[in-house]
Amino acid sequence: MRVNSRYLSKSIYFLAFILASGFGNPLASNAFENSGPLRKECSTTCHQAEHILKAKKNKFTQPECKTCHTGVIEENTLSPFSVPTLAGLTGNNNRLLQPLIQTMPDSRAKNSTPKNSTPKNSTPKNSTPIVKEKKPSMAYVPTGEFIMGSNERWDDEAPEHISTTSAFYIDINEVTNTDYKNFVDATQRTPPFHWPDGNLQKDKENHPVVYVNWFDARDYCFWAGKRLPTEQEWEKAARGEEGFIYPWGNEWSLDKSNNPYKHSTGTEPVGSYPKGRSPYGLYDISGNVWEWVDSYYLPHPGNPVTRAEYGEDKRVLKGGSWFDCLSYGCGLSAPTFNRSFFTPEVKNNSFGFRCAKTKGP
């Protein structure tokens, strides 16, 4: 695939950081415990800054911002988004939220069986058969504000700012090969070229579909009565209202996603990493496959940097994948604010998608 010029320069910095920091150890940022709701003062002063440098400065100097953004960082802890010259952070810096995912109920917890209960595989007389409830396929994300973007890494991800969405639903899992096969059969659409004789690959039924371009993703969602999520919706669903770095929290973990740093060789079945769920319960929203969204590649509000790549001829992808995309500057296993972009005709073995739906009245 043709390497995008935007990423060549960025990859040099990130590779240098990996080598300098010793990637074998997890990279972590501290968390602050008493954040509460998003602060209006911080919203107007920090997140809606005139330009990136001011936003970064205000974040740690303005009294109304320090309440939200500063704290004591653990000794010898590096920011996972800094280049080598910024490594070894000390003092008031990057105090973030505790992972919300730790407070989520674990649906896989084993149920204990009380004494004198009905033996397994037996049905009491005159009992009503138990119907197993079907798990929901979409998560509900309410109306409201959330932290979007970051000032800690690439300039197209900045500035960190307060964004908002209306209420919507979004798929809990990425669209699978089985899902897409139903679409192909119903519409007589050309299947992904790597399917043997147009049929699903054996043992890949529950893997995310790949080799789909933006038009394929858009048309599937429309056929399913849904649509592609916007970049804002996707990022809110991935990081929650409080702006997590990763879907599961603010501390990098090698075993919570299908990422290239664990020597992944391809996609894995959707839902393989329950500990990597987002605050709204979404699986694989980091890693596995990059996900097309229904947004053009444009600068965030307040970003003064001019890029030739910005425009309405390219679409955004979010979430990272199993593939080692360091040469594209995608960074450390796709933080939630990570962005990629390609023309909508592009397809490969690390591009997929999930769908969204607008909440009705």
KAJO-V629433 format. One record per backbone hydrogen bond with DSSP energy under -1.0 kcal/mol. NH is the residue of the N-H (numbers start at 1). CO is the residue of the C=O. Records with the same first field share a line. If there is no record, write none. Layout:
NH: CO + CO
//
This chain:
7: 4
11: 7
14: 10
15: 11
16: 12
17: 13
18: 14
19: 15
20: 16
21: 17
22: 18
25: 22
32: 96
43: 39
44: 40
45: 41
46: 42
47: 42
55: 51
56: 52
57: 53
58: 54
59: 55
60: 57
62: 58
65: 62
66: 62
67: 63
68: 65
69: 65
70: 66
77: 74
82: 79
86: 83
87: 84
93: 71
95: 69
96: 30
102: 99
103: 100
109: 106
117: 114
122: 119
127: 124
139: 170
141: 168
144: 165
146: 163
148: 161
150: 157
157: 154
161: 148
163: 146
165: 144
168: 141
169: 357
170: 139
171: 355
172: 137
175: 353
177: 207
178: 205
180: 176
181: 177
182: 178
183: 179
184: 180
185: 181
186: 182
187: 183
188: 184
195: 192
198: 195
199: 196
204: 201
207: 204
209: 175
211: 348
214: 344
217: 213
218: 214
219: 215
220: 216
221: 217
222: 218
223: 219
224: 220
225: 222
226: 221
227: 356
234: 230
235: 231
236: 232
237: 233
238: 234
239: 235
240: 236
244: 239
246: 249
249: 246
252: 27
259: 257
262: 259
263: 260
270: 206
272: 269
276: 273
277: 274
278: 282
281: 278
283: 172
287: 319
288: 258
289: 287
290: 350
291: 318
292: 352
293: 316
294: 229
295: 293
297: 314
298: 296
303: 300
311: 297
315: 342
316: 295
317: 340
318: 291
322: 288
325: 323
328: 325
329: 326
330: 325
333: 331
336: 245
338: 335
340: 317
342: 315
346: 343
351: 348
352: 290
356: 227
357: 169
359: 167
//
